[in-house]
Amino acid sequence: MKLDWLGKLQHLLQTIAFCLVIVAINAIFRPERPYAPMVAYSLCIGILTWAMIDLGRHLLPSARETGWPTGASGLLLVGGSILLGFAGGNLLGDALSRSLQLYGSALPPDDLDRELRNSLVISIIAGLVGSYYFYSRSKGAYLERQMAEAQRHAGEARLKLLETQLEPHMLFNTLANLRALIGVDPQRAQQMLDHIIAYLRSTLDASRATTHPLRAEFDRLRDYLELMAIRMGPRLGYTLELPPELAEHAVPTLLLQPLVENSIQHGLEPKVQGGRIEVRARRDGAALVLDVTDTGVGPGEGTHGSGFGLAQVRERLRTLHGDAAHLTLQSAQPEGTHVSIRLPA
């Protein structure tokens, strides 16, 4: 198992802080005892015990949920490390205190056996408390990872559900337009059917992934707008602008399509003379900005802000990017509607 050395350093610092707290408490109840040797003994016992437990557990079969040995091996690891840490820490603490002359003029305690028993009890309690703390932290970190994984899977499932809701919505609208055109102009209906096939082929490819290149999104828009141009004739004009450096930028599938559909249904179709739709991609600092602008009746008279497609786009942005993505809708000048999507780049 690969060790997380940064995590181990954090554990070591926490152990040192815990040892110093024990020294402070002991100094309150035993003010006659010299402070410096208590610090040396506490740190030596605590660090040695921590090292044997926290590093030694990686040498034993451990539970995936906690990273700690289970059963008798776990109990033996903790119990044995506490006893060995106490014995070794006392020897190291004494050697350190003598070499640094930390004892000063302090006299040895009257009852050395009682002092050792008290120190052993404190070490056992502190070792058990510290072990349980680190065990709980490991288990809590595992549960947090499991929750994050579950939330990620739930988000992906929710996103797929939104896509399955959005695809039939656009397909039904397109087929309804084709049905109306068959009786009026069979030749144009044939052209429309060819574009539908191309559009569905690209849609099928996009449905296998959550995101795809911006180039693919614009290709799908071109097929859709060609479909609408056949039905609306000269009443519909469009412009698609995609800078080459942004062509491979990954964006959610079916992102711009509902916005363009809204522009046609709620902006241009209610207008007798029709109008134009302009779709542009640009970079603004660290963000990717996608603009959809039409010269239709505008948001005050249309229903741009309450359509099914627009609601789904907002939901998908929230699912994929949270607060890092924004959609704004406002009136365009001199007429029409401007929708802008801002994505993290």
Protein Blocks (a to p, Z undefined) as FASTA:
>chain_A
ZZdfklmmmmmmmmmmmmmmmmmmmmmmmmmbcfklmmmmmmmmmmmmmmmmmmmmmmpc
cdfklopaehjllmmmmmmmmmmmmmmmmmmmmmmmmmnopnmmaccdfblmlmmmmmmm
mmmmmmmmmmmmmmmmmmmmmmmmmmmmmmmmmmmmmmmmmmmmmmmmmmmmmmmmmmmm
mmmmmmlmmmmmmmmmmmmmmmmmmmmpfbdcfklmmmmmmmmmmmmmmmnmmmbccddd
ddfklmmpccdehklmmmmmmmmmmmmmmpmnlpadddddddehjaccdddddfbebjkl
mmmlmgmklmmmmmmmmmmnommbccddddddfedcdddddddZZ
